[in-house]
């Protein structure tokens, strides 16, 4: 093999790996948060989890990405170890589709239609379509489809270059002798394991083996143990991703490694044991690209069928090898490894932000309860919630900023912006809840009470506050734009109620029916409620803005008050919430 052929082989390998990376990342990006939602919904049953793992890996063409995703989700406390086992097994089956696609390179026929199936004949057309979509389309989704087509075309171009570069090797005795040596099962497994561990992709290493098989020098006897070793080598990615995670997440990597090692050992014992008895004649026969794809599929299907019934045993083995830690984490948060799949990371951020919203809502409700009857236990819960809300804002803010630096889809970008703006409002609502609780404590400590008229007015205001909280938080949780648009009229209603309550308080103060001390407490209470309604308005605007990428929030708030629907809703709210006559 001359130096130029070696350069061609290295260049072809570079194109192949780059194309696979581009295609896989683009497929992940298009899948969006659906992956994470499916993982949560369909992993209660091991057979559903198996199908899901297969489907996701076929969709994103990377079993390593699926495993790393699982490690991140378990480390974040989103999934349990038992839920991941079926997905891991399914991902091993799903990764075999790449080998079948690459096997089309081995088609040899004079038939025009069969020749059209050869990737080198149709991939240039895919590349042309892909580059047109990338350069001419304004929609992000079409550009992503273009990148998938370009990635596939580059991958196939790399495969073709490698195949051409290794053709002369069929006449090199050293190359033939090397593959004869690989017929030793242990050596073959070691070679497959090592090479796959270096490039961290079993699909890519199988593709390279298929390119070498086109020389005719690779026999079934050499290819089978290499394929088995490749399945173990792909576990290196999960092993690396398990560094620095909690023990439950480490067990995901252990399950992945155990599954592949046990499957390989059992298959080797059965296959070579049977060979010792029956002396399989095909082992010395040259293997083709379709033969490699078939062996890869049969091996993974067999190991999955063999070990799926023993999924609980694999879980128990992982728990035995990785002992439980007595010091459990008090607050599980998002794992940085999820950023390898940004769409999943953003979806998990959305879930975490909804938890933050629920915490802020709970705090405000508890603080309002404190006004009618003070409780030390409620105060303790409020203080704990405040600490968590501060942590949520800090962690989520940094996490979302980091995700935004990745190449994410336009819809994910809008979602990240919505979350980034909203978490500040949720945290501030928690702060105002704490302020209301301080006012309640002062009333309790000094044994003060609002007048009957003041109490009746506060009751009306709190009813309006309860509705605006419900509309703002529900619209955020369900991405309900129409409900979000009902928040602004309520915010205006609350502002008017507060303005009138302040005027009435001054009147009572002048008539000697209220004290200055009570006035300070009432003013603090009204100010905090007014600020909470403002934050509810901000949250609603974020929901609306996420649905309209070009929306200017300030222009929206200015224009919405001139809209007929706003006036109609405002009149309805004012009729619903009015202060009783003095």
VENFEN-V737705 format. One record per run of one state. SS is the DSSP state (H for helix, E for strand, L for the rest). FROM is the first residue (numbers start at 0). LEN is the number of residues. Records with the same first field share a line. If there is no record, write none. Layout:
SS=FROM-LEN, FROM-LEN
This chain:
L=0-2, 31-2, 41-4, 60-2, 75-5, 94-2, 106-5, 115-3, 136-3, 171-1, 181-3, 199-2, 213-5, 233-1, 241-5, 278-2, 284-1, 286-2, 321-14, 372-3, 404-5, 445-6, 478-2, 484-2, 510-5, 547-5, 560-3, 576-6
H=2-29, 33-8, 45-15, 62-13, 80-14, 96-10, 111-4, 118-18, 139-32, 172-9, 184-15, 201-12, 219-14, 234-7, 246-32, 280-4, 288-33, 335-37, 375-29, 409-36, 451-27, 480-4, 486-24, 515-32, 552-8, 563-13
E=218-1, 285-1
